[in-house]
Amino acid sequence: MTHPVADVKSGQIQAQPKLQSEFESEAHPQISALKPSSVYRPPRIPSAHSPHHQKAGVLPALQSLLHLIVIAIFIITFCAQPFRIPSESMESTLLVGDFLLVNKQATSPNAEEFTGPLPAAAIHRGDIVVFHDPVDASLHLVKRVIGLPGDHLRLHSGRVFINGHPLSEPYAVYRASPPDNFRDNFPRLQSADPEIDSHWWIRMRSLIDNGELIIPIGNYFVMGDNRNDSEDSRYWGFVPREAIVGKPMLIYFSLQQHDTDDTSALTQEALADQRRKPASKIDSLVDFARWGRIFQVVR
């Protein structure tokens, strides 16, 4: 749309185009009142591959990882720690390949006064404990507490007597083995076993009274449940209170152990049959672990 404009020089009427801004203000007066800054613009979403996005994503991940490491160190140091059974000395209570979760608070030096996330308890006869090897402190052993401080202990034909009374031990296993007077009739001074620690042999002689071993204050006498196949306090002495790490709570996993002797005992025909019928993946998975022992409470 145009408006007539007078030409001063010629006096003629000329048509001049109307400005676009004037047209927009007449047609849409409400739009012209808006400021440019008032117009809505959607926020820009950063790309997943931008450097800023990567930096913001890596830092929280590192912080979460650091938190997990700190929590794990705290739990292992003060609360619980995993251990693996390497020998047969505690069969059949604990088997080779069992993985234990050990409560370290249960045997802390001031267990009765300690208040933490796990229950504290004193050490009693019959408790299974994990402790530092009295001969090599870098190793951990697991045995059952048999003698307490102040007890008078002896063994007769493999059976334990505490303060003159036989000890009921439903957990003890006596497998067939050659006779051993030192092992079965402890303490015995007539002859020393080749596997006995020399320092313990000297100390033991000073703690025997009337054929019984007197357990000093602050020490414990421990033995394996597999009595005829266990190197325990009979061979290397007492376990000091401060050497005890904790008590096993449960078996959180158990690996199946395949005995090579069983394979050698198979006949040639049986071995050939196994080659013709290879184990399936399901069978291999089932044989991989002792699933029935997982989450079993240790007693």
C-alpha positions as CSV (number, residue, x, y, z in Angstrom):
1,M,0.0,0.0,0.0
2,T,1.3,3.5,-0.9
3,H,0.6,7.1,0.2
4,P,0.6,10.1,-2.1
5,V,3.6,12.4,-1.5
6,A,3.9,16.0,-3.0
7,D,7.0,16.7,-5.0
8,V,8.2,20.1,-3.9
9,K,10.0,20.8,-7.1
10,S,7.5,19.6,-9.7
11,G,4.2,19.8,-7.8
12,Q,3.4,16.3,-9.0
13,I,1.9,13.6,-6.8
14,Q,4.3,10.5,-6.5
15,A,3.5,7.2,-5.0
16,Q,6.0,6.2,-2.3
17,P,6.1,2.6,-0.9
18,K,5.1,2.3,2.7
19,L,7.8,1.1,5.1
20,Q,7.5,-2.5,6.2
21,S,7.8,-1.6,9.8
22,E,4.9,0.7,9.6
23,F,2.8,-2.0,7.9
24,E,3.7,-4.5,10.6
25,S,2.8,-2.1,13.4
26,E,-0.6,-1.5,11.9
27,A,-1.4,-5.1,11.2
28,H,0.1,-6.5,14.4
29,P,0.4,-3.6,16.9
30,Q,1.0,-6.0,19.7
31,I,4.1,-7.6,18.2
32,S,5.8,-4.3,17.7
33,A,5.6,-3.6,21.4
34,L,7.7,-6.7,22.2
35,K,11.4,-6.3,22.8
36,P,13.9,-8.5,21.0
37,S,15.1,-9.9,24.3
38,S,11.5,-11.0,25.2
39,V,11.4,-13.6,22.4
40,Y,11.6,-17.2,23.7
41,R,14.6,-19.2,22.5
42,P,14.9,-22.9,23.5
43,P,18.0,-23.7,25.6
44,R,20.9,-25.2,23.8
45,I,21.5,-28.9,24.7
46,P,25.2,-29.7,24.9
47,S,26.3,-32.5,22.7
48,A,27.3,-35.8,24.4
49,H,30.7,-35.6,22.6
50,S,31.5,-32.0,23.7
51,P,34.5,-31.5,26.0
52,H,32.3,-29.9,28.6
53,H,30.0,-32.8,28.8
54,Q,32.8,-35.3,29.1
55,K,34.5,-33.3,31.8
56,A,31.2,-33.2,33.8
57,G,30.7,-36.9,33.4
58,V,34.2,-38.1,34.3
59,L,34.5,-36.1,37.6
60,P,31.4,-37.6,39.3
61,A,32.4,-41.1,38.2
62,L,35.8,-40.6,39.8
63,Q,34.2,-39.3,43.0
64,S,31.9,-42.3,43.2
65,L,34.8,-44.7,42.6
66,L,36.8,-43.0,45.4
67,H,33.9,-43.2,47.8
68,L,33.5,-47.0,47.1
69,I,37.3,-47.5,47.7
70,V,37.1,-45.7,51.0
71,I,34.1,-47.7,52.1
72,A,35.8,-51.0,51.1
73,I,39.0,-50.1,53.0
74,F,36.9,-49.2,56.1
75,I,35.0,-52.5,56.0
76,I,38.1,-54.6,55.4
77,T,40.0,-52.8,58.1
78,F,37.4,-52.6,60.9
79,C,34.3,-54.8,60.0
80,A,34.7,-57.8,57.8
81,Q,37.2,-59.4,55.4
82,P,37.1,-62.3,53.0
83,F,39.3,-65.3,53.4
84,R,39.8,-68.6,51.4
85,I,40.3,-72.0,52.9
86,P,43.5,-73.6,51.5
87,S,43.9,-76.8,53.4
88,E,41.9,-79.8,54.7
89,S,42.6,-79.2,58.5
90,M,39.0,-78.0,59.2
91,E,37.1,-80.6,57.2
92,S,34.3,-81.3,57.1
93,T,33.2,-78.1,58.7
94,L,35.2,-76.0,56.2
95,L,36.3,-77.4,52.8
96,V,39.1,-76.5,50.6
97,G,37.8,-73.8,48.2
98,D,35.4,-72.2,50.7
99,F,35.4,-68.4,50.8
100,L,34.6,-67.0,54.2
101,L,33.4,-63.6,55.3
102,V,35.1,-62.9,58.7
103,N,33.7,-60.6,61.3
104,K,36.7,-58.7,62.6
105,Q,34.8,-56.8,65.3
106,A,33.8,-60.0,67.1
107,T,37.3,-60.5,68.4
108,S,38.5,-56.9,68.7
109,P,40.7,-56.3,71.8
110,N,37.8,-54.4,73.5
111,A,35.0,-56.4,71.9
112,E,32.7,-56.0,74.9
113,E,33.0,-52.2,74.8
114,F,33.0,-51.8,71.0
115,T,29.8,-50.5,69.4
116,G,29.7,-50.8,65.7
117,P,27.7,-52.0,62.7
118,L,28.4,-55.7,63.5
119,P,27.8,-57.4,66.9
120,A,30.7,-57.9,69.1
121,A,31.3,-61.0,71.2
122,A,34.0,-62.6,73.4
123,I,35.9,-65.7,72.4
124,H,34.4,-69.0,73.7
125,R,35.4,-72.6,73.6
126,G,34.3,-74.1,70.3
127,D,34.5,-70.9,68.3
128,I,36.2,-70.9,64.9
129,V,38.7,-68.1,64.6
130,V,41.0,-66.7,61.9
131,F,44.4,-65.6,63.2
132,H,48.0,-64.8,62.3
133,D,50.2,-67.8,62.1
134,P,52.4,-67.8,65.3
135,V,55.4,-69.0,63.3
136,D,54.9,-66.7,60.2
137,A,52.7,-63.7,61.0
138,S,52.2,-62.9,57.3
139,L,50.0,-66.0,57.0
140,H,46.4,-66.5,58.2
141,L,45.1,-69.7,59.7
142,V,41.7,-70.9,60.7
143,K,41.1,-73.3,63.6
144,R,38.7,-74.0,66.4
145,V,39.3,-72.8,70.0
146,I,39.7,-75.8,72.3
147,G,41.5,-74.5,75.3
148,L,40.9,-71.2,77.1
149,P,43.3,-69.2,79.4
150,G,43.8,-71.1,82.6
151,D,42.6,-74.5,81.3
152,H,44.5,-77.7,82.0
153,L,44.5,-79.6,78.7
154,R,45.6,-83.1,77.6
155,L,44.8,-85.6,74.8
156,H,44.4,-89.3,75.4
157,S,44.0,-91.5,72.3
158,G,43.1,-88.4,70.3
159,R,40.3,-87.3,72.7
160,V,40.5,-84.0,74.4
161,F,40.3,-83.6,78.2
162,I,39.8,-80.2,79.8
163,N,40.5,-79.9,83.5
164,G,40.2,-83.6,83.9
165,H,36.9,-84.0,82.0
166,P,36.4,-85.2,78.4
167,L,35.3,-82.6,76.0
168,S,32.2,-83.2,73.8
169,E,33.2,-82.5,70.2
170,P,30.6,-83.4,67.7
171,Y,32.5,-81.4,65.0
172,A,35.7,-83.5,65.3
173,V,36.6,-85.9,62.6
174,Y,39.0,-88.8,63.0
175,R,40.1,-90.3,59.7
176,A,42.1,-93.4,59.4
177,S,45.8,-92.7,59.7
178,P,49.0,-94.3,61.1
179,P,49.3,-94.1,64.9
180,D,51.2,-91.0,66.3
181,N,51.8,-90.8,70.1
182,F,52.7,-87.2,70.1
183,R,49.6,-86.2,68.1
184,D,47.1,-88.5,70.0
185,N,48.6,-88.4,73.5
186,F,49.5,-84.7,73.9
187,P,51.5,-83.4,75.7
188,R,54.2,-86.0,75.3
189,L,57.8,-85.3,76.3
190,Q,59.4,-88.7,75.5
191,S,59.9,-87.9,71.9
192,A,59.4,-84.8,69.7
193,D,57.6,-84.8,66.4
194,P,59.7,-83.8,63.5
195,E,57.2,-81.1,62.5
196,I,57.1,-79.4,65.9
197,D,58.4,-75.9,66.2
198,S,61.6,-75.9,68.3
199,H,60.7,-72.8,70.3
200,W,57.4,-74.3,71.2
201,W,59.0,-77.5,72.2
202,I,61.2,-75.7,74.8
203,R,58.3,-73.5,76.0
204,M,55.9,-76.5,76.3
205,R,58.1,-78.4,78.7
206,S,57.9,-75.5,81.2
207,L,54.1,-75.4,81.1
208,I,53.3,-79.1,81.8
209,D,52.1,-80.1,85.2
210,N,51.0,-83.7,86.1
211,G,50.8,-84.6,82.4
212,E,48.6,-81.6,81.5
213,L,49.4,-78.5,79.6
214,I,48.5,-75.2,81.4
215,I,47.3,-72.5,79.1
216,P,48.7,-69.1,80.1
217,I,46.5,-66.0,80.5
218,G,45.9,-64.2,77.2
219,N,46.5,-67.3,75.1
220,Y,44.3,-69.9,73.4
221,F,44.9,-73.5,72.3
222,V,43.4,-74.2,68.9
223,M,43.0,-77.4,66.8
224,G,41.6,-78.4,63.4
225,D,38.4,-80.4,63.2
226,N,40.2,-82.9,61.0
227,R,42.2,-84.1,64.0
228,N,44.5,-86.6,62.3
229,D,45.4,-84.2,59.5
230,S,45.9,-80.8,61.2
231,E,49.0,-78.9,62.2
232,D,47.7,-76.8,65.1
233,S,48.7,-75.8,68.7
234,R,50.1,-79.2,69.3
235,Y,52.9,-78.4,66.8
236,W,53.5,-74.6,67.1
237,G,51.9,-73.5,70.4
238,F,49.3,-71.1,71.6
239,V,47.6,-68.3,69.8
240,P,47.9,-64.9,71.5
241,R,44.8,-62.8,72.0
242,E,46.1,-60.0,69.8
243,A,46.9,-62.4,66.9
244,I,43.2,-63.3,66.4
245,V,41.8,-61.5,63.4
246,G,38.1,-62.4,63.7
247,K,35.4,-65.1,63.5
248,P,34.0,-66.5,60.2
249,M,30.4,-65.5,59.8
250,L,29.3,-67.4,56.6
251,I,30.5,-69.0,53.4
252,Y,29.8,-66.6,50.7
253,F,31.2,-68.8,47.9
254,S,32.7,-72.3,47.5
255,L,34.7,-73.6,44.6
256,Q,34.5,-77.2,43.7
257,Q,37.8,-79.0,44.0
258,H,38.5,-81.8,41.5
259,D,40.8,-84.5,42.9
260,T,43.3,-85.7,40.4
261,D,43.5,-89.1,42.1
262,D,39.9,-89.7,41.1
263,T,40.9,-89.3,37.5
264,S,43.8,-91.6,37.7
265,A,41.6,-94.3,39.3
266,L,39.2,-94.3,36.3
267,T,39.5,-97.2,33.9
268,Q,40.5,-96.7,30.3
269,E,37.0,-97.6,29.3
270,A,35.5,-94.9,31.6
271,L,37.9,-92.3,30.3
272,A,37.0,-93.1,26.7
273,D,33.4,-92.8,27.5
274,Q,34.0,-89.3,28.9
275,R,35.7,-88.3,25.7
276,R,32.8,-89.5,23.6
277,K,30.3,-87.6,25.8
278,P,31.9,-84.2,26.6
279,A,30.3,-82.3,29.5
280,S,27.8,-79.7,28.4
281,K,28.1,-76.0,29.4
282,I,25.3,-76.5,32.0
283,D,27.1,-79.4,33.6
284,S,30.3,-77.4,33.7
285,L,28.5,-74.5,35.4
286,V,26.9,-76.8,38.0
287,D,30.3,-78.5,38.7
288,F,32.1,-75.2,39.0
289,A,31.0,-74.5,42.6
290,R,29.4,-76.1,45.6
291,W,26.1,-74.2,45.3
292,G,24.6,-75.8,48.4
293,R,27.3,-74.3,50.6
294,I,26.9,-70.7,49.5
295,F,25.6,-68.4,52.4
296,Q,26.0,-71.2,54.9
297,V,26.6,-70.0,58.4
298,V,29.8,-71.2,59.9
299,R,29.5,-73.0,63.3
